[in-house]
Amino acid sequence: MKNWYFFREAMKSFRTTGSITSSSKALVNKLVEPLPAHRPLVIVELGPGDGCVTRAILDKVHPESKVTAFEINPVFVEKLASIKDERLRVLPTGAERLTDYVEPATVDYVVSSLPLSMIPKGVKETILKQSQLVLRPDGRYLQFQYALQDYGLLKDYFNRVSVSFTMANLPPAFIYSCSLSIV
Ligand SMILES: C[S@@+](CC[C@H](N)C(=O)[O-])C[C@H]1O[C@@H](n2cnc3c(N)ncnc32)[C@H](O)[C@@H]1O
């Protein structure tokens, strides 16, 4: 297995890792597809894990963009330190502490790989509330999941929620794109 340590971390703490392997290139590309490259962006990443999404974001976005990533697993935090990119700040902190580190209404995109279905309801509500607070009015929340069970919850926090799907991942995944604005 390419990322054997990912599998090992999943076995140690499946409830927080939420998957036994890192996301496929096809899923990652679909998740970061909406990010424009022509202007600097302020991005928050939630649950970067081994950094597959982080690298795709950094490869795609404008050179003056900033990415702040929140990851609770210390093994993944250590791996993320190997990404040498001045645009990236990795915080060894839970996403539920987002507003301790990020100013309100300053973020263009929140990109989340968090296993929402496995996170206790109160904690995920805190994370979604704080994501809503840090996003600019025209910002977007991007999230992939393996089931649609949190669609209703996302609708409580965002005015527009659209869903796409990819078979090219194990397991196949849904990708949400959520906006605060109604247009
Ligand atoms: C499904 S893995 C995604 C990893 C990688 N982004 C990918 O797509 O393969 C979920 C990640 O979220 C992290 N995580 C879970 N709960 C978290 C929380 N409350 N705050 C920050 N990270 C969390 C886990 O440690 C894990 O690295």
The ligand as an ORCA input file, in Angstrom:
! r2SCAN-3c Opt
* xyz 0 1
  C     -10.701     11.006      5.779
  S      -9.180     11.654      6.487
  C      -8.766     12.737      5.124
  C      -7.297     12.811      4.873
  C      -6.912     13.424      3.510
  N      -7.312     14.824      3.441
  C      -7.536     12.649      2.379
  O      -8.471     13.174      1.739
  O      -7.102     11.521      2.136
  C      -9.802     12.760      7.759
  C      -8.736     13.557      8.500
  O      -9.411     14.445      9.407
  C      -8.661     14.503     10.622
  N      -9.585     14.974     11.679
  C     -10.620     14.289     12.237
  N     -11.260     15.070     13.120
  C     -10.639     16.283     13.109
  C     -10.851     17.520     13.780
  N     -11.846     17.676     14.668
  N     -10.037     18.558     13.503
  C      -9.030     18.432     12.589
  N      -8.755     17.282     11.937
  C      -9.559     16.220     12.188
  C      -8.153     13.069     10.788
  O      -7.069     12.984     11.685
  C      -7.795     12.718      9.344
  O      -6.476     13.099      9.048
*
